[in-house]
Amino acid sequence: MPADFRKGKMVTILGIDGGGIRGIIPGTILAFLESKLQELDGPDVRIADYFDIIAGTSTGGLVTSMLTAPNKNNRPLYAAKDLTRFYLEHAPKIFPQRNYLLSSVVNLFGQVMGPKYNGKYLRSLINDLLGDITLKQTLTEVVIPAFDIKLLQPVIFNTIEAKLLELKNPRLADVCISTSAAPTYLPGHEFQTKDSKGNTHNYDMVDGGVAANNPTLAAMSHMTKEISLMRRGMEYFKIKPMETKKMLVLSLGTGAPKNDGKYSVSKSSKWGMLGWIYNGGATPIVDIFSDASGDMVDYHISSIFQASNCNKNYLRIQDDTLTGDVSSVDISTKANLQKLIDVGESLLKKPLSRVNLESGKFEPVNEGTNEEALIEFAKMLSEERKLRLSP
């Protein structure tokens, strides 16, 4: 954890949603936040220096690993400002584009014959990037959800269990490949861990979005578990589990399609199995699961913080107005990637929004812009870190 956790007043949590190439959006937000932290505390500070736990699903899991995996100097592998360049360079090779006619034929038959992409480049990239770094070696606590398709249950990869149990300390590369294995888009990932006694554990994994596309609540639960463990040996420990006024939470979405009613009961009633999997260039069943999962997490967390009058301790930044190619998870043309950068930069200028607990909709509140909210958030993070570093 950053600095001395016990000397702080707050538990700091960052959650990053899944969303394929739309990971550029939170990448842009994080670059802005890190720049503000550097203005306050110097050019060498990084996102991992400020958060007790960073959680990410799918593309968010990859971002989490890049921000927390150690380089040869035991500093984060990537600065937040480098995330956009990473997507621009590698997304077109992870999701190679085809001409429209060929793409339509491949998409139609691919649902029967296999995933849309073979995943070879992504696996090679992640293995080269992370090598044999294991989960327990991250520079701050991490939580990365995936789903075991053989056991039909979520697996929440996390640092605390990795430090306690060898069988739960896989290579970080295997975790990233697992959480990114979106059904219909990329193949699942099978791997094994082994402990010093020769015991083994097999994992048959698919995308973490199946379990928790928004991993923020999983991060909060993880932190509650860790605090509970620490309190057993530290009666003086200040922070109680799920005490929202002592939590500082930033949750970053990857954007969501504008609710323009593209799906309806009258249309879906005519779909068969393939229609739910692939329909007019969209993947309805994947969209429904990921959106429902993310929205329920935001609704639940917002309810907790609003009930405790701690609205400013929970900041959710999301754009739910995406249309056309920018709402896709895999259209990785140069033009579309640039549009996603523009979406992230525009999102900073948009009014701060929160979920309306009555309507369930994400609505603007009269509290400035996302950019202004992040500047205030950076000040709170900086103050917390200085408190922990003080004698």
ZAMARGU-4260 file (C-alpha; in steps of 0.2 Angstrom, whole numbers, plus 5000, padded with zeros to 4 digits):
<rodrens>
0) 5000/5000/5000 | 5006/5018/4997 | 5016/5025/5012 | 5010/5020/5029 | 4992/5015/5028
5) 4990/5015/5047 | 4994/5034/5048 | 4981/5039/5036 | 4963/5045/5039 | 4956/5038/5022
10) 4956/5022/5012 | 4959/5027/4994 | 4951/5016/4980 | 4952/5017/4961 | 4940/5007/4950
15) 4942/5005/4931 | 4928/4997/4921 | 4930/4985/4906 | 4926/4991/4888 | 4939/4985/4876
20) 4947/5000/4866 | 4936/5012/4876 | 4949/5010/4889 | 4956/5025/4881 | 4943/5036/4890
25) 4948/5032/4908 | 4966/5032/4902 | 4964/5050/4897 | 4955/5054/4914 | 4970/5046/4923
30) 4983/5056/4914 | 4974/5072/4919 | 4973/5066/4937 | 4991/5061/4938 | 4996/5078/4930
35) 4987/5087/4944 | 4996/5076/4957 | 5012/5080/4950 | 5009/5098/4951 | 5006/5096/4969
40) 5019/5083/4974 | 5033/5083/4960 | 5035/5075/4943 | 5040/5058/4949 | 5024/5053/4958
45) 5012/5041/4950 | 4994/5035/4952 | 5000/5019/4962 | 5007/5031/4975 | 4990/5037/4980
50) 4978/5023/4980 | 4977/5009/4993 | 4969/4998/4980 | 4966/4999/4961 | 4953/4987/4953
55) 4951/4984/4935 | 4940/4973/4924 | 4945/4967/4906 | 4954/4982/4898 | 4953/4990/4915
60) 4962/4975/4922 | 4976/4978/4909 | 4977/4997/4914 | 4978/4992/4932 | 4992/4980/4929
65) 5002/4993/4919 | 5000/5006/4933 | 5005/4994/4947 | 5017/4982/4940 | 5035/4986/4945
70) 5049/4990/4932 | 5067/4987/4936 | 5068/5002/4947 | 5053/4996/4957 | 5042/5010/4950
75) 5026/5008/4940 | 5029/5001/4923 | 5018/5015/4915 | 5014/5033/4919 | 4996/5037/4916
80) 5001/5049/4902 | 5008/5034/4892 | 4991/5024/4892 | 4984/5033/4877 | 4999/5030/4866
85) 4999/5011/4871 | 4981/5010/4865 | 4985/5019/4849 | 5000/5008/4845 | 4993/4991/4850
90) 4974/4991/4848 | 4974/4990/4829 | 4984/4974/4831 | 4974/4966/4845 | 4958/4970/4835
95) 4963/4970/4817 | 4950/4977/4805 | 4943/4969/4790 | 4933/4976/4775 | 4915/4977/4778
100) 4909/4963/4767 | 4922/4951/4774 | 4919/4957/4791 | 4900/4953/4790 | 4904/4935/4783
105) 4917/4932/4797 | 4905/4939/4810 | 4891/4928/4805 | 4900/4912/4804 | 4912/4916/4818
110) 4898/4915/4831 | 4898/4896/4826 | 4916/4893/4822 | 4925/4903/4835 | 4928/4920/4843
115) 4930/4936/4832 | 4948/4938/4836 | 4961/4924/4839 | 4970/4934/4853 | 4987/4929/4849
120) 4994/4947/4848 | 4986/4952/4864 | 4993/4936/4873 | 5010/4939/4866 | 5010/4958/4871
125) 5004/4955/4889 | 5017/4941/4891 | 5031/4952/4884 | 5025/4967/4895 | 5023/4958/4912
130) 5034/4943/4910 | 5035/4932/4926 | 5029/4946/4938 | 5016/4939/4950 | 5001/4946/4957
135) 5008/4949/4975 | 5022/4959/4967 | 5011/4974/4962 | 5016/4991/4970 | 4999/4993/4978
140) 4985/4982/4981 | 4975/4976/4966 | 4958/4968/4962 | 4955/4960/4945 | 4939/4950/4942
145) 4938/4936/4930 | 4926/4921/4928 | 4929/4902/4930 | 4918/4895/4916 | 4922/4877/4922
150) 4916/4881/4940 | 4903/4894/4934 | 4909/4906/4948 | 4918/4923/4948 | 4936/4923/4953
155) 4942/4939/4961 | 4961/4939/4959 | 4968/4950/4973 | 4985/4955/4981 | 4980/4950/4999
160) 4976/4932/4994 | 4991/4931/4983 | 5002/4936/4997 | 4994/4923/5009 | 4992/4908/4997
165) 5004/4902/4983 | 4990/4894/4973 | 4982/4911/4972 | 4998/4920/4966 | 4997/4918/4947
170) 5008/4927/4935 | 5000/4945/4932 | 5000/4941/4913 | 4989/4926/4916 | 4977/4937/4926
175) 4976/4950/4912 | 4973/4938/4898 | 4959/4930/4909 | 4950/4946/4913 | 4951/4952/4895
180) 4944/4936/4887 | 4927/4943/4882 | 4915/4929/4875 | 4913/4930/4857 | 4928/4942/4855
185) 4943/4933/4862 | 4946/4915/4867 | 4946/4910/4885 | 4962/4907/4895 | 4967/4891/4904
190) 4982/4891/4916 | 4988/4882/4932 | 4997/4888/4948 | 5008/4877/4958 | 5014/4879/4976
195) 5030/4873/4984 | 5022/4857/4990 | 5017/4852/4973 | 4999/4856/4975 | 4991/4863/4959
200) 4976/4874/4955 | 4968/4875/4937 | 4959/4890/4931 | 4947/4890/4915 | 4944/4909/4913
205) 4934/4921/4903 | 4931/4940/4904 | 4929/4948/4921 | 4915/4958/4914 | 4904/4942/4916
210) 4906/4944/4935 | 4909/4963/4938 | 4912/4975/4923 | 4913/4989/4936 | 4925/4982/4949
215) 4923/4996/4962 | 4912/4987/4973 | 4923/4972/4973 | 4937/4983/4978 | 4927/4990/4992
220) 4923/4973/4998 | 4942/4968/4997 | 4947/4983/5007 | 4934/4978/5020 | 4941/4961/5021
225) 4958/4967/5023 | 4954/4980/5037 | 4945/4967/5046 | 4960/4956/5046 | 4971/4970/5051
230) 4960/4975/5066 | 4962/4958/5074 | 4980/4963/5078 | 4978/4982/5079 | 4964/4988/5091
235) 4969/5006/5088 | 4966/5005/5070 | 4955/5020/5065 | 4945/5014/5050 | 4930/5003/5052
240) 4924/4992/5038 | 4913/5001/5025 | 4914/5017/5035 | 4910/5028/5020 | 4916/5045/5027
245) 4933/5037/5029 | 4933/5030/5011 | 4939/5040/4995 | 4933/5032/4980 | 4936/5036/4961
250) 4927/5025/4949 | 4930/5027/4930 | 4919/5021/4916 | 4924/5017/4899 | 4908/5025/4891
255) 4892/5017/4887 | 4881/5018/4871 | 4867/5032/4872 | 4851/5024/4877 | 4842/5026/4860
260) 4831/5011/4861 | 4841/5001/4849 | 4834/4985/4858 | 4816/4982/4861 | 4805/4967/4866
265) 4796/4967/4849 | 4813/4965/4841 | 4821/4953/4853 | 4806/4942/4854 | 4810/4936/4836
270) 4829/4932/4840 | 4835/4915/4842 | 4852/4911/4850 | 4862/4919/4837 | 4852/4934/4837
275) 4856/4937/4855 | 4874/4934/4852 | 4876/4945/4836 | 4863/4957/4829 | 4867/4970/4816
280) 4885/4973/4821 | 4881/4973/4840 | 4881/4959/4853 | 4865/4961/4863 | 4868/4948/4877
285) 4886/4955/4881 | 4879/4973/4881 | 4865/4969/4892 | 4876/4959/4905 | 4890/4972/4905
290) 4879/4987/4906 | 4867/4980/4920 | 4882/4974/4930 | 4891/4991/4929 | 4875/5001/4933
295) 4870/4990/4948 | 4887/4993/4956 | 4886/5012/4953 | 4868/5012/4960 | 4873/5002/4976
300) 4888/5012/4980 | 4879/5029/4977 | 4866/5023/4988 | 4878/5020/5002 | 4888/5036/5000
305) 4872/5047/4998 | 4864/5039/5013 | 4880/5044/5023 | 4880/5062/5017 | 4897/5058/5009
310) 4894/5062/4991 | 4910/5070/4988 | 4920/5055/4994 | 4913/5045/4979 | 4917/5051/4962
315) 4910/5042/4947 | 4915/5048/4930 | 4906/5040/4915 | 4899/5045/4898 | 4883/5037/4893
320) 4880/5046/4877 | 4891/5037/4865 | 4885/5033/4847 | 4891/5025/4832 | 4909/5018/4831
325) 4915/5025/4848 | 4902/5015/4857 | 4910/4999/4850 | 4923/4989/4860 | 4934/4984/4845
330) 4933/4996/4830 | 4951/5001/4831 | 4954/5012/4816 | 4965/5027/4818 | 4950/5038/4816
335) 4940/5030/4829 | 4954/5029/4842 | 4956/5048/4840 | 4938/5050/4843 | 4939/5041/4859
340) 4953/5052/4865 | 4942/5067/4860 | 4928/5059/4871 | 4939/5057/4886 | 4945/5075/4884
345) 4927/5081/4882 | 4921/5071/4897 | 4933/5082/4908 | 4923/5097/4903 | 4906/5090/4906
350) 4896/5093/4922 | 4899/5082/4936 | 4885/5069/4936 | 4878/5056/4949 | 4865/5042/4947
355) 4848/5048/4952 | 4842/5035/4965 | 4824/5037/4960 | 4826/5036/4941 | 4842/5026/4940
360) 4848/5038/4927 | 4865/5047/4927 | 4861/5065/4929 | 4871/5081/4930 | 4873/5089/4947
365) 4876/5108/4950 | 4894/5105/4957 | 4905/5110/4943 | 4914/5099/4930 | 4922/5083/4930
370) 4939/5092/4928 | 4935/5103/4943 | 4930/5088/4953 | 4946/5078/4949 | 4957/5094/4954
375) 4948/5093/4971 | 4950/5074/4972 | 4969/5076/4968 | 4971/5088/4983 | 4962/5076/4995
380) 4974/5062/4988 | 4989/5073/4991 | 4984/5078/5008 | 4981/5060/5013 | 4998/5055/5006
385) 5007/5069/5015 | 4999/5063/5031 | 5006/5046/5029 | 5023/5051/5025 | 5024/5063/5040
390) 5035/5058/5055
</rodrens>
